[in-house]
């Protein structure tokens, strides 16, 4: 299984590829390598079947 926002060379070898959203399409917070918490706001909406990474990992949507 691969989770990717485009069909990469690695994803081509997977049995299942799940479409995910880009960084610009997500909302929430991230922690930088320096330990800062940064708020992310979506700039655009994800296309058709793309889902957020967190939704894929916890099985929602």
Buried (B, 14 or more C-beta within 10 A) or exposed (E): EBBBBEEEEEBEEBEEBBBBBBEEBBEEEEEEEEEEEEEEEBEEEBEEEBBBBEEBEEEEE
